[in-house]
Amino acid sequence: MSNPVSSTYEYLLTHYGPLLTLKHLAEVMHTTPNSVRMAIARKRHPLAVALANARRQLGRRVYFEARLVAEIIDQGIKTKPNPSTTEKKHSTETDVSLPTQGHSLTCV
């Protein structure tokens, strides 16, 4: 039995071939090659870590495997919420909590 090929992988193969350059990857992600390069170097986002694992270096040239990039896109890697930007909201059936800057207003 053969493995089913995703439509994303078929698209990448027909448009870019089995190996994507940094420019191609940036085009697929709708961003610039420099922003992809910096995200992979910093590895702060799960997507960047996954793309770093799809990276292959042939001599001085850097490529990304289309199969792995398609898997990353198809999986839709979920990001964890940043605890510093999200506030904990405690609400019960009788009250509503409204976060404001530095204060929490509670309506009963």
C-alpha positions in Angstrom: 0.0 0.0 0.0 1.2 3.5 -0.8 1.0 6.4 1.6 -1.5 9.0 0.7 0.1 12.1 -0.6 -1.3 15.4 0.7 -2.4 18.1 -1.6 0.1 20.5 0.1 3.0 18.1 -0.8 1.7 17.8 -4.4 1.6 21.6 -4.7 5.1 22.0 -3.3 6.5 19.3 -5.6 4.9 20.7 -8.8 5.9 24.3 -8.0 9.2 24.0 -6.3 10.5 20.4 -6.5 11.6 18.1 -3.7 13.9 20.8 -2.1 12.8 24.4 -1.4 15.2 27.2 -1.2 14.9 29.9 1.5 13.3 32.2 -1.0 10.7 29.5 -2.0 9.9 28.8 1.7 9.4 32.5 2.3 7.1 32.7 -0.7 5.0 29.8 0.6 4.8 31.4 4.1 4.1 34.9 2.6 7.0 36.6 4.2 10.6 37.6 3.4 13.6 35.3 3.3 15.3 37.3 6.0 12.4 36.9 8.4 12.4 33.1 7.8 16.1 33.0 8.4 15.9 35.0 11.6 13.0 32.9 13.0 14.8 29.7 12.4 18.0 31.1 14.0 16.1 32.3 17.1 14.0 29.1 17.5 11.4 30.9 19.7 8.4 29.6 17.9 7.4 25.9 17.5 7.0 26.5 13.7 10.6 27.8 13.5 11.9 24.7 15.3 10.0 22.4 13.0 11.4 24.2 10.0 14.9 24.0 11.4 14.4 20.2 11.5 13.4 20.3 7.8 16.6 22.2 6.9 19.2 20.4 4.8 22.6 21.9 3.9 24.4 20.8 0.7 27.7 22.5 0.7 27.1 26.2 1.4 23.5 26.0 0.1 20.5 25.6 2.4 17.4 23.8 1.4 14.2 22.6 3.0 12.6 19.2 2.3 9.2 19.7 0.6 7.8 16.6 2.3 8.6 17.8 5.8 7.5 21.4 5.0 4.2 20.0 3.8 3.8 17.9 7.0 4.5 21.0 9.1 1.9 23.0 7.1 -0.7 20.2 7.2 -0.2 19.7 11.0 -0.8 23.3 11.7 1.5 23.5 14.6 -0.4 25.1 17.5 1.4 27.7 19.6 1.2 27.8 23.3 -0.1 31.1 24.7 2.6 33.3 26.2 2.0 33.5 29.9 3.2 37.0 30.1 0.6 38.3 27.6 -2.4 36.4 28.8 -4.1 37.2 32.0 -5.7 34.6 34.2 -9.4 35.2 34.3 -11.3 33.8 37.2 -15.0 33.8 36.6 -17.9 32.0 38.2 -21.6 31.9 37.5 -22.3 35.0 39.6 -19.5 37.4 38.6 -17.7 38.6 35.5 -14.1 39.6 35.5 -12.9 42.4 33.2 -9.1 42.8 32.9 -7.8 46.3 32.6 -4.4 47.8 32.9 -3.1 46.9 36.3 -6.6 46.4 37.7 -9.3 43.9 37.6 -12.9 45.0 37.7 -15.4 42.5 39.0 -19.1 42.9 38.5 -21.4 40.9 40.8 
